[in-house]
């Protein structure tokens, strides 16, 4: 049997089902690369404590819905332009932090020029060669869709319109890119051990002579959506496609601030002699240097990521070590997925809290400046046009432990209040109830105690169950240090 083909799947494939004779099977065995190191490095045979992981996710969902979501809704956080509010370029929760987004698996995104081996790399990692669901590959541009490869109980394809309509998934926000895009979105589900812990996304190759409008949907905006949610980003090149054009430059601008998630892959390395490979490696760095302006550039992996054996008289040992290093990188993301999720939700909670404090300050300033004869529209226009004159942002820094580097762009609030009248918001001092407590106290408790405690319980190996005190507050009366006595 073709062990290398079936490795990683639940059950095994019958070679005869694919029409292989004994002679053809022997030939395939001789030209296919051994894949045992993939299973070993990614620990696909190891049993996970699914109960503890599910309990931690349940607790994380409860903290979010009890302590962070109410503040989001009260101060319409999701109507603030997300790309303006973050001092940390990167992941956002989209329109709202749904359960699907909180519980989603780590996402590995494959980007790069056309026909550099992105689809072949996924086929290799998942052992899809000569299976009915291997991704189509070829020398010409072959991938025209965004293909999401994910875990499922059986092998099947899922249309983009179905993925967007399913609220249990994390892809429903993709509807905003239109029906033309959803027709270019496809999901593939299969019962694979690796896909139980990670999701792969294959993207259309970059073609420099194609105008974006010819795709029929906003390609760069869609890429940005996936970039914002990716835990690991593989940017793949091959030795014959090192030129940097306008579309590739745009892609790297979109990757700005995500350098820690980026891995550069120089694929098809065994197609070159060692000396030529060194020249190509230098040329790749020369091409990318103007696009990646950071002190420490992303890691570059040099190998040939496909199922067939390396070409003779090439650096086999080097390529094997590089491949194992990349797999260890991937495994690290998988192993840390729960910790990263908790840290991400906590960071999101900090941003929501800052937004609420700023809106509260705007509302307070507006009420202080209003008089019986004042024109409300003119008064607030003066405040929102020049917040520094009224110490809006400086007062937040002076009265709270907010870092100045976490403050959002003040211009974003001009647009925010343009569609959300200041009169529609209550001050934080009024956002309290005897049963539910105070919104500010609850979100601060989540940021300073509940989420760090959940993280500690995971790192210490304790059972991360939800305590009754976190759900009820143990009968404490609501406290509000912002309420005037």
N, C-alpha and C positions, 0 to 999 in steps of 0.2 A: 504494500500500500504506500501511497505517497504521504509519508509522515510529515514531510516538510510542508505540504500543501494543507493538510488538515490540522496542523498544530495550532492550538489556541481555540478551536471551535468545540462546542459541546457536542460530543459524539465525533464520528469520523466520516470522511467522504469515501465512497466506493469508487475506486479508479475506473472500474468498468462503466460506471454511470457516465463518465466523460468520454468513453470510447477508446481508452488506452489498451493496447495489447501488451503482453509481457515484454516484448522487445522495446516498445515505446516507453514503457515504464522504466526500464533499465536505462534508456538514453536520458530521460528526464532526471532520474536520480543522479546521473553523472554530471549534468550541467547545472543543476540547481544547487544553490548555496545552503549549507547547514543553517537552520534557524533556531537551534536549541538555545543559543545564547540570548535570544530575544525573550524567551519564556523565563529563563533564569534571571536576567537583569530586571525584567519588569515584574518578577515574582507572580507570574500568572497562576502558578500551581498553589500559591499560599492561600489559606482560608482567612477571610477577614471577619472581624467581629461586627457582623451586619447589625446586630441589635444595638450595640453601643453607638454606632454611626447614626442609625435612625433616631435613637434617643437624643443625640446631640442636635440633629437637625430639627427635631420637634421642639426642643428647648429654644433653639435659635429663632424658629418661626414665632414662637410664643412671645419671646422678648421683643421681636420686631413689631408684631401686631399690637401688643399691649403698650409698648413704651415709645416707639418711634413713629409708627404709622399715624397715630392720632395727631401728632405735631405736624407731620407732613400735610395732612388734610386741613388742619385748622389754618395753616399759613400758606397753603397752595404752593408748596415747595416745588412740585413737579411742573408748575407753569413758569418757573424761572429757567432761563436758558442754561442747560446743564453745562455746556462747554465754557460758559463764562464764570461759573461759580467755583470751579475746582482749581485749587492750587496744585493739585496732583493730577496732571493729565492722565487719563486712563478710564478705568471702568466706571460706568454709571448704572443706575438701576432702571434706566429707561423711563417709561411713563409712570410706572409704579413698581414697587418691589413685590412682585407676585410670588406666591409659593413656588411656582415653576422656576423663577429666577434664583430664589434662595437655595432650592434643592438641586439645581442643575449641576451636571458633572463638569469638571474642568474641560475647557475647550482648547484644542490645538488647531491653529489656523495655518494653512499652507498658502503662501503667496509667491509670486514671481512671474517672470516672462513665460510665454507659451512654450510648451514642449521641452521643459527642463527636467521633467521627471517627478512632478508633484504627485500625480495619480499613481505612478509606478511605485513611489515610496510608500504610499498608503497600502497599495496591494501587497507590498513586501512585509510591512509591519503586521498586517492582519492575516497574511497567508491566503490571499484571495486568488492567486494565480490559477487560471483554468477552472475557476468556480463560476457558477452562473452570475455572480454578483461582483466580479472583478471590475474595477473602473477601466473604461476604455482608454487605451493609450496609443500613441502613434507619433510619427515625425512631424505631422502637420498639427495645427491647433485643433485639439480634440474636445476639450472641456469647455462647453459654453454655458454651463449652469453652475450655480453654487450648490455643491453636493454636501449634505450633512450625513455623516456615517455614525450611527448611534446604536445603542443596544436595544434589542427587542426579543420577545419570546420566540419569534419565527422570522425567517428571511422574507422581507417584503419591501416594496418601495412605497413611499408616502409623497403624495403631491404637495406642492408648496401651499396651495390654498387650504389643504387639510391641516398642514403644520401650523399655519397662521391662525386657523379657526379653533385649534385645540388649546384651551386655556391652561391645561395641565403642563404644557410645554413652555419653553421660554422664548418662543419665536413669534408670538402674537404681535409684538410691536412692528414686525416687518411688513405688516399690511400698509403702513404709511408710505411705502415706496411704490405702491400701485400694483395693479393686476399684471402688467407686463413683466414686472420683476418676479411676482409669485409664480408665473409660468416658467421662469428660469431658476426656480428653487426646487430642489428635490431632496427627499430624505431616503436613506437606506437603513433599514433595521435588520439586525442579525444577532443571534445568540453567541456572542464572543466574549471571552473572559476579559480582554483588555477594554472592550467597549462598556463593560459594567462600571468602569472607573473613569473613563475619558470619552470625549466626543471629538471626532475629526471633522474638519470642514475643508473641502477642496474648492478652490476658486478658479474662475476663468483666467487663463493666462493673459498677461499684459501684452498687447500688440500696439506698438508705438505709432503705426500709421493709421490707426482706427480712431475716429472721432467718438467722443463719449456718447453723443446723442444717437449714434448709429446702434448702440446697444439697446435702445428703447427704454432704458431706466437709468437712474442716477448711480452709475457704477461706483464712483468714489464715495458717495454717501453710504451705500450699502457696505462697502469695504470698511468704512469708518465704524459702522454699527458692529461688525464682527470684531474689528480691532479692539474696540472699547470693552468687549466681553471676553477676549481671548486670554488664557492663562499662559500660553506659550505660542510664539509666532515664528514659524519656519519660513524664511525668505530664501527660496531655492534658485540657484544659478547653475548653468553648465558652461564648460569651457568655450563654447561657441557663441554665447549670448551674454557678453559682459558690457555691451554698450548701454549707456544710461540716456533715456529719452525723457520727454515731458511727462508721460504717464508714470514712469518709474520715479521720477523726481517728486511728483505729486504723492505717490504712495509713501515715500520716505518722509515727506512733510507730515503726512497723517500719522506716521509712526513716532513722531517726535514726542519724547517723554516716556516712551515705552521701551527704552533700550534694554532694561533688565529682563523683558520678556522675549526679546528678539534673539534668534539664532540664525546666522548666515550659513547656508549649506552650499558648498561647491560640489555639485553632483557629477556623476559620470567621470570621476577622476581616473578610473582605470583605462580610459580611452586615450590617455596621454602617457608619453614617456616621462620619467621622473624629472628630467631637466625642463621639459616643456611645462610640466605641472607647476614647477616653482615659478616660472615666468607668468603663467596664468594666475596663480595665487597672488602675485605682486600686482598684476594688472587689475584684479578684482578689488584689492584694497585701494588702488589708485583711483578707480572709478567711483567707489563708494565714499572715499574720504570727505569730499565736499558735502555729502548728504548726511553723514553721521558725525556731528560736531560735538563729541563728548570726550571726556578724559580717557575713559576706558571703553574701547569699541566692543561691539557684541562679539561673542564667541563665534569662530568660523570652524565648521566641520568639513573635512575633506574626505570623501569616500564615494562609493557607488551604491546607492540605495535602491536596489532592485533584486529580484529573486535569483538571478543567475550568477554563476561563479565569476570571480574576478578574472580579468584578462591575464594571460600568462606574461611573465616577466614584468610585473608591476609590484608596487609596494603593498603586498597583501596584508602583512602584519600591521602596517600603519593604518590601512583602511579599516581593518577589523577593530583596532583600538579606538579609532575615531568613532566608529559605529557604536561601540559599547559605551563610550563617553556620552554620546547623544542619547542613548537609551537610559543611562543613569540620570541625565538631565530630565528626561520625560518622567522617569519614575519618581524623581524628587517632587515634581509638580503634583503627581498623583498622591504621593504620601502626605503632602502638606495641604491637600485640597480643603479639608475641614478647617484647619487653622487659618488659611487664606480667606475662606468664606466668612469666618467670624471677624477677622480683622477688617475685611471689606465692609461688612454691615456696621461695624463700630465706626469706621471712617465716614460712612454714609450718615450715621447718627450724629456725628460731630458737625457735619455740614448742615444737616437739618436744624440742629440747635443754633448754629451761628445765624442761619437765615431767620429763624424765629426771633432771636435777639435783635437783629437788625430791623425787622419789620416792627417789632415792639418799640424800638427807639424812634422810628419814623412816625409811628402813631402817637407816641408821647409828645414828640416835638411839635407835631401838627396841632394837638390839643392845647399845648402851652402857648402857641403863637396865634391861635384863633381868638378873636374877640367878637362882640355882638355885631360890629359894623364891617367885619372882614369878609372878603370874598374867598370862600374855601378853595376854589380852584386856583386862584392866584397865590394864596398862601402856600399851598402844597407844591405848586410849580416851582416856587422859589426854593423850597426845601430839597426837592428831588433834583433840581438842576445844579445845586451847589451844596451837597451834604457836608462838605468840610467846614463851611461857614457855620453850621449848626452842630459841629462835633459829633455827627452821627457815628462815624466809624471809630473815631478816637475814644468816644465814651465807652464803646464796647471793649476796647483794649484796656481801658483804665479800670473798669468795674468787673471784668471777668478774667478768666485765665486763658482766653483765646489768643492764639499766636497771630501776629500781624501777617505772617505768611499764609495763614488759613483764610484770611478775609477775601471774599469774592470781589469781582470787578464791580465797582460802584455804578458803572454805566448800565449794567444789567438791570438795575432797579428802576431806571427811567422807563424801560420797556415794561417791566413787571407791573409797576403801578399804572402804566398806561392802559392796561386791560383789567387791572384789579384795583378798584377805588380804595383809597386808604380807609374810608369810612366802613368798609366791609370787614375790617379786622378788629378783634378785641385785643386789649393789652394782655400781656402774660399774667398780670395780677388777677385778671378776671377769668383765666382759663383753669379754674379749679372747681371740683365738686366734692361733696363729703364722701361719696361712695368711690368715685373713680380717682380721687386725688388730683394733684396739680400736674399739668402736662410737662412743665419744666422740670419739676422734681423727678418725674418718672423717666424722662429721657436722660437726665444727668445720672440717675442711679444705674440705668442701663449702660451708659458709657463708662462710668467710673467703677462699677462693681459687678453687675450681672454678666456682661460680655467678657471682661477679664477673668471672672470666676469660671465661666464656661471654658475659656481657653486653658486655664490652669488645670481644670479637671480632666481635660483631654490629654494634656502633656504629662500629667501624673498617672494616667491610666485609670482614674476613678470613674465610676459609673455616672455619666452626665445626665442624671434625671432632674426633672424640674421640681424644685422645692415648692411647697404650698405657700410659703411666704412671698415668693416672687410673683405668684399669681394673685394673691389677695392683699399683700402688704402686711399680713399678720395683724390686721385690725388697727393699724396706726392711723391716727387722724391726719388729714392732709396738711402738709406744711408748705408755706409759701413765703419765703423771705422777701419777695418783691411786693407783697401786700402791705399797704401802709396801715399802721396801727392807729 
